[in-house]
Amino acid sequence: MTKKKPKFGVLPVLNMPSRSYEKETKLERPSRVIVKEQVMTKKHVYYKHFSDFCNRITQLKSLTEWSVEKTNNRVVFRKLNPSLLLAEYEIIADDSLGFTIIILGWLVPENHFFTQGT
């Protein structure tokens, strides 16, 4: 039987006193999940023709604050602010169902988050 010699700089754990309380164990972090690529869904077609779009406008109740100007090839929605001389918001929808957004007289670029589909 050989006697163990303590190593220099190492705490003696064999005869160390035990704690009077149990140490809380940390919860393990959840394992990482592999992120799968999201499949892009097809865009839904809500209106097939410009006439369908115009018919739907007349049924909307939420356009009470907006003025609607219809012509044969486009529809202009304007939200007027009484303190300003020009429209606060203006949305122009043409007969190809493309739209343009104008805020306070400035065109919103096509790559802006208002004009990108979600």
C-alpha positions, 0 to 999 in steps of 0.5 A, spaced: 500 500 500 502 506 497 501 513 500 498 518 496 502 524 496 498 531 495 500 535 488 502 542 489 496 547 487 491 542 487 485 542 493 484 536 497 477 533 495 478 527 499 477 529 506 474 536 504 467 538 508 461 537 505 456 543 504 450 543 508 445 545 502 445 542 496 448 546 490 442 548 485 444 545 478 444 549 472 438 547 467 442 544 460 441 549 454 436 546 449 439 543 443 440 547 437 434 546 432 436 545 425 432 551 421 429 548 415 428 553 409 421 556 408 417 554 402 415 560 399 408 560 398 404 562 391 401 569 392 394 569 392 390 573 387 384 577 390 382 580 384 382 577 377 380 584 373 380 591 374 372 591 374 372 586 380 377 591 384 372 597 383 366 593 385 369 591 391 371 598 393 364 600 393 362 595 398 368 597 403 366 600 410 373 602 412 374 607 407 370 613 410 376 617 412 378 616 405 376 620 398 376 615 392 376 618 385 375 613 380 376 613 372 376 608 367 383 606 368 385 608 375 382 609 382 386 614 387 385 613 394 386 620 398 387 621 406 386 628 407 389 632 413 385 638 414 392 642 417 395 640 410 394 643 403 396 636 400 394 629 401 397 625 407 397 619 404 395 617 396 394 610 393 394 610 386 391 603 383 391 602 375 388 598 371 393 592 371 392 592 379 399 595 380 399 601 385 403 607 387 404 609 394 405 617 395 406 619 402 406 627 403 407 628 396 413 623 396 413 617 392 415 611 396 420 607 393 418 600 390 423 596 395 420 600 401 417 595 406 410 598 405 410 596 398 414 589 399 409 583 400 409 579 406 
